[in-house]
Amino acid sequence: MSARFQLSGLIFLLIFIPCLDWWIIPWVPSLRQTPEVFSGGTSYETTEVPFQKVTVGNDAVGLPIITNLQIEDFDGDGKNDILCCDASRNLISLMKYTDNETWEETTLIEDVAVPAHVTTVDIDGDNDRDVIVSILGNILPDDNVIGRVELFEALPNGTYKRHVIRDDVRRVADVQPGDFDADGDIDLVVAVFGYNRGEIIWLENQGDFQFLDHQLLNAPGTIHVPVADYDGDGDLDIAAIVTQDEEELWGFENDGSGTFTAKLLWTTPNFDLGSAGLVKADLDGDGDQDLILPARDNLEDLAAYPQPYHGCYWFENLGDWSFSMKRISDLGGTYAADVGDIDGDQDLDIVLVSMTNNWYEDDHASVVWLENDGKQNFKTWQIDQDPIHLVTVAVGDINSDGRADVIAGGLNLRSPFQRIGRVTGWLNLGKETP
């Protein structure tokens, strides 16, 4: 057989076989069902607990960036107030409910460069509320030393004195108080998110607003560091969610004197999970503190889209630093969570907000609540789909009617630039009993 004939035959086969496949394969029956393609968003049944939507504080102007909301009785008058981190205006504001059923907003702290979190505590033992601000320095990824821990000492005349506790750190995402060394004063634990470099440190109170550093973990991406007695031994421990190079849940066991043992409680091979925060709560009412983890995609990806692994995860505290994980929601783009008794049945429900749902579909949820049946089986109810791009949520009674309301804040960095909100409230009108 000549070489020319062999070459001609090879060329024929190279052309004929793909053509044959193109013609035959569409007629071949499938041996299994085609897997369902993820739709890119989620919507749910409308809540049976009715809510009235209201604007809380000042109206939205431009593209607001609200990074944190807290509900607490700030001035001790028996009525809850709202503390707001406004990163677009670099300030902390205070919102108070008025007699005409609106919220009066005033500036509490100004000139704080992209505040991530606000915490109040009587740090100096003089029976007033001092204010601690976790400062990012830049809302976008940045590895420069631009973070700060600033403490604002409440003075008798109603003003505040600024104390820069740390200014030699990268972006700070959270600061939480606790007496970790049992010496009678308040120490601090700091989540230094950074970007490619970060850490967790606790600051030992030396008096006169001076603190000594103790590093607990050298890793970037810590968002929240909730403090509680997780092992039931009578002292304060620390939990942390680390979500940059890895996706890890850590516990730091306190021996009672401020010496901590690090414990890796959970990790996942899915480095795109994008854990977005960590909330402590006794969700099952058994007397210990569980952990609630909202999960979404990465904030630095401005084209992020809902993923099938997004939602909310409950870590049940089983004792002895053992936690059992259960996924309890599939809300696309879940970014923040808080707990409260929404339906008045004496157990804790969960409220979630979404940052990266598929907002081109008008019915996809931005606010939901998970109804706890008392046995930690959860049903998801949709509260609203407007506004969108929500990254912080708080649950509490904001109008003094005895019911748990919901407030949420928007971080408007992504398209679509519509359904814009700043701080929005949903007043709980109460579930009618049959």
Secondary structure in CASP SS format (residue, H / E / C, confidence):
PFRMAT SS
TARGET T0000
AUTHOR 0000-0000-0000
METHOD secondary structure of the structure
MODEL  1
M C 1.00
S C 1.00
A H 1.00
R H 1.00
F H 1.00
Q H 1.00
L H 1.00
S H 1.00
G H 1.00
L H 1.00
I H 1.00
F H 1.00
L H 1.00
L H 1.00
I H 1.00
F H 1.00
I H 1.00
P H 1.00
C H 1.00
L H 1.00
D H 1.00
W H 1.00
W H 1.00
I H 1.00
I H 1.00
P H 1.00
W H 1.00
V C 1.00
P C 1.00
S C 1.00
L C 1.00
R C 1.00
Q C 1.00
T C 1.00
P C 1.00
E C 1.00
V C 1.00
F C 1.00
S C 1.00
G C 1.00
G C 1.00
T C 1.00
S C 1.00
Y C 1.00
E C 1.00
T E 1.00
T C 1.00
E C 1.00
V C 1.00
P C 1.00
F E 1.00
Q E 1.00
K E 1.00
V E 1.00
T E 1.00
V C 1.00
G C 1.00
N C 1.00
D C 1.00
A C 1.00
V C 1.00
G C 1.00
L C 1.00
P C 1.00
I E 1.00
I E 1.00
T E 1.00
N E 1.00
L E 1.00
Q E 1.00
I E 1.00
E E 1.00
D C 1.00
F C 1.00
D C 1.00
G C 1.00
D C 1.00
G C 1.00
K C 1.00
N C 1.00
D E 1.00
I E 1.00
L E 1.00
C E 1.00
C E 1.00
D E 1.00
A C 1.00
S C 1.00
R C 1.00
N C 1.00
L E 1.00
I E 1.00
S E 1.00
L E 1.00
M E 1.00
K E 1.00
Y E 1.00
T C 1.00
D C 1.00
N C 1.00
E C 1.00
T C 1.00
W E 1.00
E E 1.00
E E 1.00
T E 1.00
T E 1.00
L E 1.00
I E 1.00
E E 1.00
D C 1.00
V C 1.00
A C 1.00
V C 1.00
P E 1.00
A E 1.00
H E 1.00
V E 1.00
T E 1.00
T E 1.00
V E 1.00
D C 1.00
I C 1.00
D C 1.00
G C 1.00
D C 1.00
N C 1.00
D C 1.00
R C 1.00
D E 1.00
V E 1.00
I E 1.00
V E 1.00
S E 1.00
I E 1.00
L C 1.00
G C 1.00
N C 1.00
I C 1.00
L C 1.00
P C 1.00
D C 1.00
D C 1.00
N C 1.00
V C 1.00
I C 1.00
G E 1.00
R E 1.00
V E 1.00
E E 1.00
L E 1.00
F E 1.00
E E 1.00
A E 1.00
L C 1.00
P C 1.00
N C 1.00
G C 1.00
T C 1.00
Y E 1.00
K E 1.00
R E 1.00
H E 1.00
V E 1.00
I E 1.00
R E 1.00
D E 1.00
D E 1.00
V E 1.00
R C 1.00
R C 1.00
V E 1.00
A E 1.00
D E 1.00
V E 1.00
Q E 1.00
P E 1.00
G E 1.00
D C 1.00
F C 1.00
D C 1.00
A C 1.00
D C 1.00
G C 1.00
D C 1.00
I C 1.00
D E 1.00
L E 1.00
V E 1.00
V E 1.00
A E 1.00
V E 1.00
F C 1.00
G C 1.00
Y C 1.00
N C 1.00
R C 1.00
G C 1.00
E E 1.00
I E 1.00
I E 1.00
W E 1.00
L E 1.00
E E 1.00
N E 1.00
Q E 1.00
G E 1.00
D C 1.00
F C 1.00
Q E 1.00
F E 1.00
L E 1.00
D E 1.00
H E 1.00
Q E 1.00
L E 1.00
L E 1.00
N C 1.00
A C 1.00
P C 1.00
G C 1.00
T E 1.00
I C 1.00
H C 1.00
V C 1.00
P C 1.00
V E 1.00
A E 1.00
D C 1.00
Y C 1.00
D C 1.00
G C 1.00
D C 1.00
G C 1.00
D C 1.00
L C 1.00
D E 1.00
I E 1.00
A E 1.00
A E 1.00
I E 1.00
V E 1.00
T E 1.00
Q C 1.00
D C 1.00
E C 1.00
E E 1.00
E E 1.00
L E 1.00
W E 1.00
G E 1.00
F E 1.00
E E 1.00
N E 1.00
D C 1.00
G C 1.00
S C 1.00
G C 1.00
T C 1.00
F E 1.00
T E 1.00
A E 1.00
K E 1.00
L E 1.00
L E 1.00
W E 1.00
T E 1.00
T C 1.00
P C 1.00
N C 1.00
F C 1.00
D C 1.00
L C 1.00
G C 1.00
S E 1.00
A C 1.00
G C 1.00
L C 1.00
V E 1.00
K E 1.00
A E 1.00
D C 1.00
L C 1.00
D C 1.00
G C 1.00
D C 1.00
G C 1.00
D C 1.00
Q C 1.00
D E 1.00
L E 1.00
I E 1.00
L E 1.00
P E 1.00
A E 1.00
R C 1.00
D C 1.00
N C 1.00
L C 1.00
E C 1.00
D C 1.00
L C 1.00
A C 1.00
A C 1.00
Y C 1.00
P C 1.00
Q C 1.00
P C 1.00
Y C 1.00
H C 1.00
G E 1.00
C E 1.00
Y E 1.00
W E 1.00
F E 1.00
E E 1.00
N E 1.00
L E 1.00
G E 1.00
D C 1.00
W C 1.00
S E 1.00
F E 1.00
S E 1.00
M E 1.00
K E 1.00
R E 1.00
I E 1.00
S E 1.00
D C 1.00
L C 1.00
G C 1.00
G C 1.00
T E 1.00
Y E 1.00
A E 1.00
A E 1.00
D E 1.00
V E 1.00
G E 1.00
D C 1.00
I C 1.00
D C 1.00
G C 1.00
D C 1.00
Q C 1.00
D C 1.00
L C 1.00
D E 1.00
I E 1.00
V E 1.00
L E 1.00
V E 1.00
S E 1.00
M C 1.00
T C 1.00
N C 1.00
N C 1.00
W C 1.00
Y C 1.00
E C 1.00
D C 1.00
D C 1.00
H C 1.00
A C 1.00
S C 1.00
V E 1.00
V E 1.00
W E 1.00
L E 1.00
E E 1.00
N E 1.00
D C 1.00
G C 1.00
K C 1.00
Q C 1.00
N C 1.00
F E 1.00
K E 1.00
T E 1.00
W E 1.00
Q E 1.00
I E 1.00
D E 1.00
Q C 1.00
D C 1.00
P C 1.00
I C 1.00
H C 1.00
L E 1.00
V E 1.00
T E 1.00
V E 1.00
A E 1.00
V E 1.00
G E 1.00
D C 1.00
I C 1.00
N C 1.00
S C 1.00
D C 1.00
G C 1.00
R C 1.00
A C 1.00
D E 1.00
V E 1.00
I E 1.00
A E 1.00
G E 1.00
G E 1.00
L E 1.00
N C 1.00
L C 1.00
R C 1.00
S C 1.00
P C 1.00
F C 1.00
Q C 1.00
R C 1.00
I C 1.00
G C 1.00
R C 1.00
V E 1.00
T E 1.00
G E 1.00
W E 1.00
L E 1.00
N E 1.00
L C 1.00
G C 1.00
K C 1.00
E C 1.00
T C 1.00
P C 1.00
END
